[in-house]
Amino acid sequence: MKKSLSLLSVLLFSLAMLVGISQATDKGPPEMILKSTIDPAKKTKLAFFPHAQHQEAFDCKTCHHTKDADGKPVPYREDQKKEKCESCHNTKAGIDEKLNTFKKAAHARCKACHLELKKAGKDAGPTKCKGCHKKDLK
């Protein structure tokens, strides 16, 4: 009986470690189709996002952040729950109007970064609408 309990304990501990490791190393899908669902526009424009390509070039904290108890943005932490941007960036959240939709936040963060990189003469992502908002996205 003791042997069975010991074996069961080792198996459960191993399983817990594997789950923890897989969650810690889960970097999300390599490519995403971004879409607003909380504040849908008249016709939502889907956007292609090469997530893995960004992960190779930047730390997570370059794009991601969380918020403190007062709702103010604070830097990304490795242990934070990965929320959709629009969880906070929506018209119901009471944040600055310049960032109160997923679209505004994405344009402020993504498009601004692409323009900055381009201005510095570095490889940059698209800066025109059709670069992200491709017609064939579903």
C-alpha positions in Angstrom: 0.0 0.0 0.0 2.8 2.4 0.9 4.6 1.6 -2.3 1.4 2.3 -4.3 0.9 5.6 -2.6 4.5 6.6 -3.2 4.3 5.7 -6.8 1.0 7.6 -7.2 2.6 10.6 -5.5 5.5 10.6 -7.8 3.2 10.3 -10.9 1.0 13.1 -9.7 4.0 15.3 -9.0 5.5 14.6 -12.4 2.2 15.4 -14.1 1.9 18.7 -12.2 5.5 19.6 -13.2 4.8 18.8 -16.9 1.6 20.9 -16.8 3.5 23.8 -15.2 6.3 23.6 -17.7 4.0 23.5 -20.7 2.1 26.5 -19.4 5.3 28.4 -18.7 6.6 27.7 -22.2 3.3 28.3 -24.0 4.0 31.3 -26.1 0.7 31.2 -28.0 0.2 30.3 -31.6 2.8 31.2 -34.2 0.3 33.1 -36.3 -2.9 34.8 -35.3 -5.9 36.4 -36.9 -6.8 39.4 -34.7 -10.4 40.4 -34.4 -12.4 42.7 -32.1 -15.2 41.0 -30.4 -16.1 43.3 -27.5 -16.4 46.5 -29.6 -17.2 45.2 -33.0 -17.1 47.9 -35.7 -19.8 48.0 -38.4 -17.6 45.6 -40.3 -14.7 44.2 -38.3 -11.4 44.2 -40.2 -9.5 41.1 -39.4 -5.7 41.6 -39.1 -3.0 39.0 -39.7 -0.3 38.9 -36.9 2.9 36.8 -37.2 3.3 36.2 -33.5 6.3 33.8 -33.7 8.2 36.4 -35.9 7.7 39.0 -33.2 8.7 36.6 -30.5 12.0 36.0 -32.3 12.8 39.7 -32.5 11.4 41.1 -29.1 10.8 40.2 -25.5 7.2 39.7 -24.5 7.2 42.9 -22.5 7.9 44.9 -25.6 4.2 44.4 -26.6 2.4 43.0 -23.6 1.6 44.6 -20.2 -0.8 44.1 -17.4 -2.5 46.5 -15.0 -2.3 47.3 -11.3 -5.1 47.5 -8.8 -5.9 51.0 -10.0 -6.1 49.9 -13.6 -2.9 51.6 -14.6 -0.6 49.7 -17.1 2.4 48.1 -15.5 5.2 46.1 -17.3 4.6 42.5 -18.4 5.4 39.7 -15.9 6.2 36.1 -16.9 3.6 34.8 -14.5 0.8 37.0 -15.6 -2.4 35.6 -17.1 -2.4 36.2 -20.9 -5.5 38.2 -21.6 -6.9 39.4 -24.9 -5.9 43.1 -25.4 -9.6 44.0 -25.6 -10.2 42.7 -22.1 -9.1 46.2 -21.1 -9.0 48.1 -24.4 -12.7 48.5 -24.9 -15.2 51.3 -24.5 -16.7 49.8 -21.4 -13.4 49.8 -19.4 -13.2 53.5 -18.8 -9.7 54.0 -20.1 -8.2 56.9 -22.1 -10.2 57.5 -25.3 -7.1 57.2 -27.4 -6.7 53.6 -26.4 -10.3 52.6 -25.5 -10.8 50.1 -28.3 -8.7 47.1 -29.5 -8.3 48.9 -32.9 -6.9 52.1 -31.3 -4.6 50.1 -29.0 -3.3 48.0 -31.8 -2.7 50.9 -34.1 -1.0 52.8 -31.2 1.3 49.9 -30.3 1.9 48.0 -33.5 1.7 50.6 -36.3 3.6 53.1 -34.2 6.4 50.5 -33.7 6.5 49.7 -37.4 6.8 53.4 -38.3 9.5 53.9 -35.7 11.6 50.9 -37.0 11.1 52.1 -40.6 12.2 55.6 -39.7 15.4 54.1 -38.0 16.2 52.3 -41.2 15.5 48.8 -39.7 13.3 46.0 -40.9 9.8 46.9 -40.1 6.3 45.4 -40.4 3.6 46.9 -42.6 2.5 50.5 -42.1 -0.3 50.6 -44.6 -3.8 49.1 -43.9 -3.5 46.2 -46.4 -0.3 45.0 -44.9 -2.2 43.6 -41.9 -5.8 43.7 -43.1 -5.6 41.2 -45.9 -8.7 40.5 -47.9 -8.5 36.7 -47.7 -8.5 36.5 -43.9 -11.2 34.4 -42.2 
